[in-house]
Amino acid sequence: MALFGLGRRQPPADGAMRGAILAWTRAAAGLGADGVVKVNEIVCADPACPGMETILLLMPPGRPTRAVKIAKPMAEVTEGDVILALVRDERPVRD
């Protein structure tokens, strides 16, 4: 049993996949060029998590940062996953 993800090292996420998720997130959230989006893959320490999860950070200008989780490694995330995660989060990015 790996505690807090120790012993479960994963290869780094593919840069092209990160770029695709970034583009999908920006489009689905309606963020313009002045909004910042970060995409990260982390090991989830919660035993209920699938292990790796993808975190989307949305930073629209003048608004609080919004963190959205997708319970999948970055390599498995689809555009539909991004859209669904943003809809489930239910906090609008744009006014």
N, C-alpha and C positions, 0 to 999 in steps of 0.2 A: 504494500500500500504506500503510495507516495503522499507524503504530507505536504500541503501547500504547494503542490506541483513539483516538488523536488524529485529528481529521477525521471522526469517526463520531458526532458528537453526536446523541443521541436525545432526544426530548421527555421531560419528567419523567413518571414512572409515575403512573397514575391513582389517586387516593386511594381510590376505591371498590374497585378491584382489590387494593390493598394491604390494605384492611380485610378483604376476602374471604380472602386468603391468610393473614392473621393468624388469622382465625377457624378456617380449615381446619387450620392448624398447631396451634393450641391444642387443638382437639378430637382430632386424630389423635395428638398426643403425650400426651394425657391431663393437660394442665397445668391446675391450678386457678387461681383468681383471684390467688393469691400468686406464681405464676410469671410471668416476663416473656418476651415474644416480640417480636423486632424483625424487620422484613422490609426488605431493602435490595436495590437493583438496582445492579450495578457493571459496568464494562467489564473484561473478563478480558484480561490482557496476554499470556496463553499463546497461541501461534499455533494450538494444537489446540482452543481454545475457540471457541464460535460467535459471540463478540463480547460480547453482554450476557448476564449471568447473574444469577439471583436467589439471594440469601443469606438463610437463615433462622437467626436467633440465638435459641436457647432457653436461658433462664436460670432453671432451677428453684431454689427456695430451698435452700441448703445443699449444692448440687451444682455441679460445674464447668459453665461455659458450653459449649454445644454449637453448632457452626456446621455447617449443612447446605447444600450447594449444589444448585441446580437449573439446568442448562445451557440456560436459556431466559430471554428478557426477561420481566419481570413480567406484561406484558399477555397473554402466551401460556401462563402457568402455569394448570393445572387442579387441582382437588382431588385427582385421581388422581396427578398429578405430586408433590404434597406428600406424600401417603401413601407412594408408592413411594420417594421420597428419604429419608423417615424410616425406612422398613423397611431400605433398603440401608445406611443409616448404622449400623444394628444396635447402637446404644448406648441402652439404655433410659433414659428420662427419669424415670419414676416407679419407686419401689421396690416 
